[in-house]
Amino acid sequence: MQMVARSWYVYELTRSATVLGLIGVANGIPMLAFSLFGGVIADQIQKKYILLAGQIASAVLVIIIAGLITLGLINWEILLIASFFQGIVMALMMPARQAMIPEIVGQAGLTNAVALNVMGMNINRLLAPAFSGLLIALLGIDKVYYAMGALYIVAVFFISRIPRTSPMVLGGQGALKDLKNGLGYIIHHPILPGLLLLTLISVLFTMPYMMLLPMFTTDVITLEKDQLTWLLNLPLIGQFLGSFVDLLTDSAFRLGLLMTISGIGALGGSFAVAYMGQEKRGMAFLYSVLLTGGALLALSASNWYFISLLIIIPVGFGQAARMALSNALVQAYTEDSYRGRVMSIYMMEFGITNFGVFGISLLAEIVGVQWSIGSISALMVIVGIYYLMFVRSIKNLD
């Protein structure tokens, strides 16, 4: 919901792809600056308590934004600051959130559990964007932020029910020493450098499109009411679609529906990985990277909204499978005592991606959103083919 609401609202306030990119950069800077320390914290402190603190902080932040919108005191600069603080919360919380999964389920259930975790996020992607867009269209943007605050509070209750796990005691060498030891472990590991590099590239080339979707739905795949009269002429159901046709002319609803449909594909990708065994996960990861890049390339070429709704299904499928498999492989090949720090590097890559979003946003201002998304998608396809053909260390992973 926050992804839809913030990106849509910023673009409504500014009509600038550059500002959209700046919002991503503001979120990414703390992800880079604090994520490593989030990993050290995750290896020393009870992970459940880290999650509780993070959800409470997030609730406070979005409720403040909701109040500022209601009072008419909001501007894009405030949203920029909020994005920065949300980045701090995520940087300190996410390594613990990921690293606690194998502590709960063990190695045997890791791939399935990670996939189910991703599936949970994709159920939100399936329902929340359309709900967010509908709330914006019917009630206003501030209601979305109030709803998010309430949901964060609900999350606090559910996290309180999660069992405690045992924190790893690092020996009291100090945060910087523990951090250095974690980096050394990754550098000298036979699998992790190549796996983390491919994850970084795939995230960098396939995630920015989500930040540019408000621009895509507003400027490229626009819909006017006279273009939708065919829906009203459909036999049996046409007379009931009047309100739906009105909503489709609203850019917020179109954006929410597009992201919800991608969530259907993502749900399928999560199910597919959840049912996988422990074999050939590396090959499946590479195929998911190729699928995501190819589907995004097709999406960038589409000028029709309803065609885009179909294309974005395999985009969601590939993204969900890629996220689940990369996460499971990184955790499966990491020792327990280093997992928090390794996952902090894994999560830090998402912070780097926000800088990629800024670069792609600048490119979109110059050549248009379709060419910018298309160019990075084509690069992802090329990188995926290279890894599939020449990098056996990833392809042969189970």
VEXROKE-947547 format. One record per residue (C-alpha): x, y, z; residue in one letter. Coordinates in pm, 1 decimal. Example, Ala and Ser with C-alpha at 12.3 -4.5 7.8 and 13.67 -1.06 7.14 Angstrom:
1230.0 -450.0 780.0 a
1367.0 -106.0 714.0 s
This chain:
0.0 0.0 0.0 m
281.6 238.2 84.8 q
453.4 168.4 -247.4 m
138.9 260.8 -440.3 v
34.2 553.9 -222.4 a
370.3 725.6 -189.8 r
478.7 687.0 -552.3 s
137.5 788.5 -688.4 w
109.3 1088.5 -453.9 y
460.6 1213.7 -526.5 v
395.5 1197.3 -899.3 y
60.2 1374.3 -855.3 e
232.0 1651.4 -658.2 l
529.3 1695.9 -892.1 t
469.2 1522.5 -1229.1 r
843.0 1448.6 -1219.9 s
1014.9 1115.8 -1272.8 a
1327.4 1270.6 -1122.2 t
1151.1 1338.3 -792.2 v
1019.7 980.4 -796.1 l
1380.0 868.2 -828.4 g
1488.0 1099.3 -544.0 l
1230.1 936.0 -316.8 i
1395.0 603.4 -395.8 g
1742.0 742.9 -325.8 v
1624.5 883.1 9.6 a
1505.4 533.8 98.2 n
1823.9 371.5 -28.8 g
2084.5 584.2 153.4 i
1998.9 450.9 502.4 p
1966.8 99.4 357.8 m
2332.5 127.4 259.2 l
2445.5 311.9 570.1 a
2272.9 101.6 836.8 f
2197.7 -239.0 687.4 s
2535.5 -387.9 787.6 l
2478.8 -279.3 1146.9 f
2129.7 -428.2 1123.2 g
2301.9 -758.4 1044.1 g
2532.3 -729.2 1345.2 v
2232.9 -650.1 1567.2 i
2045.6 -951.0 1425.1 a
2333.5 -1179.9 1521.4 d
2334.8 -1052.7 1881.4 q
1983.8 -947.0 1987.4 i
1655.5 -1138.3 2001.5 q
1519.2 -1100.4 1647.9 k
1157.2 -1089.2 1760.5 k
1220.2 -770.6 1957.1 y
1392.0 -605.9 1660.1 i
1083.4 -673.2 1448.3 l
849.5 -536.2 1714.4 l
1046.7 -210.7 1739.2 a
1054.0 -175.0 1361.4 g
677.7 -220.0 1317.4 q
598.9 28.8 1595.1 i
831.2 288.7 1439.6 a
670.3 235.5 1098.6 s
322.4 283.0 1245.6 a
420.5 612.3 1407.6 v
576.5 736.7 1083.4 l
277.9 670.8 853.9 v
26.5 809.4 1106.5 i
225.7 1133.7 1119.5 i
218.3 1153.6 738.1 i
-157.6 1085.4 737.9 a
-213.8 1369.9 982.4 g
-3.8 1611.5 775.7 l
-201.6 1525.6 462.4 i
-533.3 1577.0 645.9 t
-414.4 1915.1 775.3 l
-292.8 2020.4 430.0 g
66.2 2057.9 548.4 l
223.7 1793.6 324.4 i
466.2 1840.6 35.4 n
701.2 1612.7 -154.7 w
997.4 1720.7 60.7 e
823.3 1581.5 371.1 i
756.7 1257.4 184.8 l
1128.1 1251.3 96.8 l
1220.1 1279.1 466.7 i
965.0 1009.8 556.1 a
1114.1 780.8 291.8 s
1457.9 834.0 449.7 f
1338.3 740.5 799.8 f
1147.7 441.5 664.0 q
1476.3 331.9 506.2 g
1647.7 344.9 847.1 i
1375.2 127.8 1000.8 v
1395.2 -123.6 717.4 m
1775.9 -136.7 726.9 a
1782.7 -223.6 1096.6 l
1483.7 -460.8 1086.9 m
1503.6 -662.4 764.0 m
1822.9 -865.9 830.6 p
1661.6 -1001.1 1149.4 a
1333.8 -1065.1 969.9 r
1505.1 -1278.9 706.5 q
1763.2 -1448.1 928.9 a
1508.1 -1576.9 1179.1 m
1333.9 -1799.3 919.5 i
1583.4 -2091.4 927.5 p
1603.0 -2063.4 1305.6 e
1229.6 -2141.2 1317.6 i
1197.4 -2407.4 1045.1 v
1548.9 -2554.3 1007.0 g
1744.5 -2622.5 687.5 q
1508.2 -2893.6 561.1 a
1215.7 -2653.8 536.7 g
1412.9 -2344.1 436.6 l
1325.2 -2319.7 65.0 t
958.4 -2385.6 133.6 n
947.8 -2140.9 423.4 a
1121.7 -1862.6 229.4 v
883.3 -1919.1 -62.1 a
583.0 -1905.7 172.4 l
721.1 -1586.4 324.5 n
748.4 -1434.7 -23.7 v
398.2 -1566.5 -96.9 m
268.7 -1380.8 207.5 g
417.9 -1059.8 71.7 m
267.8 -1133.8 -268.9 n
-78.0 -1187.2 -123.1 i
-38.2 -829.9 -1.0 n
74.2 -732.2 -350.7 r
-238.2 -901.0 -483.0 l
-483.1 -724.2 -252.4 l
-320.1 -410.1 -114.5 a
-244.2 -211.1 -434.8 p
-599.9 -229.6 -569.2 a
-736.2 -151.9 -221.5 f
-492.1 137.7 -196.4 s
-587.4 272.5 -539.9 g
-957.2 232.4 -459.3 l
-918.3 418.9 -128.2 l
-733.5 699.8 -304.5 i
-999.1 723.4 -575.8 a
-1296.6 711.0 -336.3 l
-1179.4 857.5 -3.7 l
-848.0 1035.8 -56.8 g
-478.2 967.2 -6.1 i
-479.2 1035.2 369.0 d
-714.3 740.0 429.9 k
-454.5 506.2 282.2 v
-195.3 624.8 532.7 y
-437.6 585.7 823.9 y
-512.4 231.6 703.1 a
-139.4 152.9 686.8 m
-92.3 275.1 1042.6 g
-369.1 43.4 1160.3 a
-215.8 -251.3 973.7 l
127.9 -189.4 1126.5 y
-36.6 -208.0 1469.5 i
-201.4 -537.8 1371.8 v
143.8 -660.6 1264.9 a
278.3 -582.7 1612.4 v
20.4 -821.7 1759.4 f
109.8 -1104.3 1519.9 f
484.9 -1061.2 1571.1 i
429.6 -1084.4 1945.9 s
300.7 -1438.8 1881.6 r
617.8 -1550.4 1701.9 i
838.4 -1780.0 1915.5 p
1166.6 -1646.4 2042.4 r
1482.3 -1767.1 1869.7 t
1833.0 -1785.7 2010.1 s
2055.4 -1488.9 1922.7 p
2413.6 -1563.0 1817.6 m
2669.3 -1427.4 2065.5 v
2961.9 -1284.2 1868.4 l
3212.1 -1261.6 2149.2 g
3199.5 -894.0 2242.7 g
3459.2 -785.7 1984.4 q
3267.4 -472.2 1897.0 g
3030.9 -392.6 1611.9 a
3304.1 -289.1 1365.4 l
3509.4 -603.7 1429.1 k
3203.2 -824.0 1394.5 d
3114.8 -643.2 1075.6 l
3466.3 -693.3 935.1 k
3457.2 -1063.0 1019.3 n
3125.3 -1096.6 838.2 g
3259.1 -927.9 524.3 l
3567.5 -1149.8 532.2 g
3348.2 -1457.7 557.0 y
3154.7 -1354.1 244.9 i
3464.7 -1263.5 40.6 i
3634.4 -1599.5 101.6 h
3320.7 -1809.8 58.6 h
3321.0 -2025.3 -259.4 p
2955.5 -1956.5 -348.6 i
2831.0 -1637.2 -186.7 l
3021.2 -1369.1 -388.8 p
2887.1 -1488.8 -724.1 g
2540.0 -1550.1 -585.9 l
2518.0 -1208.5 -419.9 l
2652.8 -1038.9 -735.3 l
2386.3 -1196.6 -956.7 l
2120.7 -1105.8 -700.2 t
2243.3 -745.1 -703.6 l
2236.0 -728.9 -1083.5 i
1891.5 -885.0 -1107.0 s
1747.8 -654.2 -841.3 v
1916.5 -350.8 -1000.8 l
1777.6 -428.0 -1346.9 f
1431.3 -563.5 -1265.5 t
1305.1 -369.5 -962.4 m
1311.6 -4.0 -1085.7 p
1005.4 -55.8 -1305.1 y
786.5 -63.0 -992.1 m
883.0 294.6 -903.3 m
813.5 405.7 -1261.5 l
471.9 241.2 -1289.5 l
289.6 562.3 -1183.2 p
452.4 738.5 -1479.5 m
376.5 439.2 -1704.9 f
6.1 425.6 -1613.7 t
-39.0 804.0 -1629.1 t
152.9 887.4 -1948.3 d
175.3 569.1 -2159.2 v
-121.2 337.4 -2104.5 i
-381.0 609.3 -2048.2 t
-753.1 539.0 -2078.0 l
-1032.6 778.6 -2165.9 e
-1398.3 696.9 -2108.5 k
-1476.9 684.8 -2479.9 d
-1214.2 411.2 -2517.5 q
-1405.3 191.1 -2273.6 l
-1752.7 194.6 -2427.4 t
-1697.3 -162.7 -2549.7 w
-1703.1 -276.9 -2188.6 l
-2048.5 -128.0 -2147.4 l
-2168.0 -315.1 -2457.0 n
-2065.2 -659.4 -2331.8 l
-2365.1 -896.0 -2318.2 p
-2515.3 -967.6 -1975.7 l
-2248.4 -786.3 -1769.8 i
-2210.1 -455.2 -1955.4 g
-2483.5 -281.1 -1759.9 q
-2306.4 -360.5 -1432.4 f
-1966.7 -221.3 -1540.1 l
-2048.3 149.1 -1536.7 g
-1876.0 219.8 -1204.3 s
-1576.2 5.7 -1304.8 f
-1537.8 206.9 -1627.8 v
-1539.9 530.0 -1427.7 d
-1270.0 395.2 -1195.6 l
-1048.2 289.1 -1488.6 l
-1019.2 650.6 -1595.3 t
-854.3 724.9 -1258.4 d
-474.5 678.0 -1274.9 s
-452.0 567.1 -909.9 a
-699.9 284.0 -966.4 f
-527.7 177.1 -1290.1 r
-194.9 166.4 -1105.6 l
-340.5 -34.3 -817.5 g
-509.2 -281.4 -1052.7 l
-189.3 -329.4 -1255.0 l
10.6 -406.2 -941.4 m
-262.6 -636.7 -813.7 t
-260.1 -836.8 -1137.3 i
119.1 -865.9 -1107.9 s
50.3 -1004.2 -761.1 g
-149.5 -1289.1 -917.5 i
159.5 -1389.3 -1113.7 g
376.1 -1343.4 -804.9 a
147.3 -1571.0 -607.7 l
194.4 -1838.7 -873.9 g
571.8 -1797.0 -861.5 g
571.1 -1829.5 -483.7 s
358.9 -2144.7 -497.7 f
592.1 -2296.2 -758.5 a
900.5 -2241.5 -540.7 v
719.8 -2354.3 -224.1 a
653.1 -2691.4 -388.2 y
1012.8 -2730.3 -508.6 m
1250.3 -2973.3 -348.0 g
1615.5 -2906.6 -269.4 q
1737.0 -2997.5 -620.0 e
1834.5 -2766.6 -909.4 k
1752.2 -2445.2 -727.3 r
2039.4 -2265.9 -900.6 g
1904.6 -2348.5 -1245.8 m
1554.0 -2244.9 -1144.1 a
1695.0 -1914.5 -1013.9 f
1858.3 -1840.6 -1350.8 l
1539.5 -1924.0 -1540.0 y
1341.2 -1691.0 -1313.5 s
1587.6 -1409.3 -1387.5 v
1543.9 -1465.2 -1762.9 l
1165.5 -1478.6 -1735.4 l
1153.4 -1151.4 -1541.5 t
1380.1 -969.2 -1786.2 g
1195.2 -1096.9 -2092.9 g
850.4 -1015.9 -1955.0 a
958.7 -665.1 -1853.7 l
1095.1 -610.4 -2204.5 l
752.5 -701.8 -2343.6 a
579.4 -474.6 -2090.3 l
796.0 -179.4 -2192.1 s
679.2 -219.7 -2553.7 a
307.3 -219.4 -2465.1 s
89.7 85.8 -2525.5 n
-238.5 -85.8 -2435.5 w
-357.5 -110.0 -2078.6 y
-538.8 -443.1 -2105.1 f
-243.8 -604.0 -2287.1 i
-18.2 -472.5 -2009.2 s
-244.4 -639.8 -1753.0 l
-168.8 -974.6 -1919.7 l
204.0 -915.0 -1962.9 i
258.5 -815.9 -1601.8 i
147.3 -1162.6 -1481.3 i
475.0 -1334.4 -1589.0 p
664.4 -1030.4 -1456.8 v
517.7 -1099.0 -1113.8 g
575.3 -1475.3 -1145.4 f
943.3 -1432.1 -1233.3 g
1005.7 -1168.5 -966.3 q
854.4 -1380.0 -688.6 a
1044.1 -1692.5 -793.1 a
1369.1 -1496.0 -823.7 r
1329.3 -1337.0 -480.4 m
1243.9 -1663.9 -307.2 a
1519.3 -1868.8 -474.2 l
1797.0 -1612.7 -425.4 s
1700.6 -1571.6 -58.7 n
1684.0 -1948.3 0.9 a
2016.2 -2015.0 -173.1 l
2199.7 -1740.9 17.5 v
2066.9 -1865.8 350.7 q
2124.6 -2234.2 267.3 a
2493.9 -2174.5 196.6 y
2555.6 -1951.6 501.2 t
2665.0 -2070.8 847.1 e
2427.2 -1991.4 1131.4 d
2667.2 -1762.7 1315.9 s
2707.0 -1534.3 1010.8 y
2350.9 -1538.5 879.5 r
2241.5 -1198.0 1010.3 g
2544.3 -1022.5 861.4 r
2518.6 -1206.7 529.3 v
2149.5 -1119.9 505.9 m
2234.2 -756.8 578.9 s
2450.0 -757.7 263.8 i
2163.7 -927.5 80.7 y
1917.9 -660.0 196.8 m
2167.4 -379.4 134.4 m
2149.4 -461.9 -234.0 e
1790.2 -338.2 -231.4 f
1921.0 -4.5 -101.4 g
2167.8 13.5 -390.5 i
1873.7 -48.6 -621.3 t
1717.7 281.0 -515.3 n
2016.0 458.7 -668.3 f
1952.6 257.1 -982.6 g
1592.4 378.3 -972.0 v
1718.9 736.7 -966.0 f
1938.7 674.4 -1269.2 g
1655.8 505.4 -1459.2 i
1423.9 792.4 -1361.9 s
1666.4 1044.5 -1509.8 l
1684.8 829.8 -1823.7 l
1304.3 823.2 -1836.4 a
1297.3 1203.6 -1835.3 e
1524.5 1203.8 -2142.0 i
1409.9 910.1 -2356.2 v
1074.4 819.3 -2200.3 g
964.6 555.8 -1951.5 v
922.8 281.8 -2214.3 q
1279.0 308.7 -2345.0 w
1426.4 330.4 -1994.7 s
1245.8 16.3 -1871.4 i
1314.6 -162.8 -2199.7 g
1688.3 -93.3 -2192.0 s
1747.1 -234.8 -1842.3 i
1523.0 -532.3 -1919.1 s
1728.0 -614.4 -2228.2 a
2047.2 -594.4 -2020.8 l
1895.5 -835.0 -1767.7 m
1818.6 -1085.5 -2041.4 v
2178.6 -1064.2 -2167.7 i
2323.7 -1112.3 -1817.0 v
2088.1 -1404.4 -1751.7 g
2193.5 -1580.1 -2072.0 i
2560.4 -1526.9 -1984.7 y
2520.8 -1681.8 -1637.7 y
2317.8 -1969.6 -1777.2 l
2584.5 -2052.2 -2036.2 m
2910.8 -1982.1 -1853.6 f
2873.0 -1964.0 -1472.8 v
2850.3 -2325.4 -1357.3 r
2892.1 -2243.7 -986.8 s
2544.2 -2089.9 -981.7 i
2379.2 -2318.4 -1236.5 k
2474.4 -2635.6 -1047.5 n
2352.8 -2524.7 -703.2 l
2095.0 -2741.1 -526.0 d
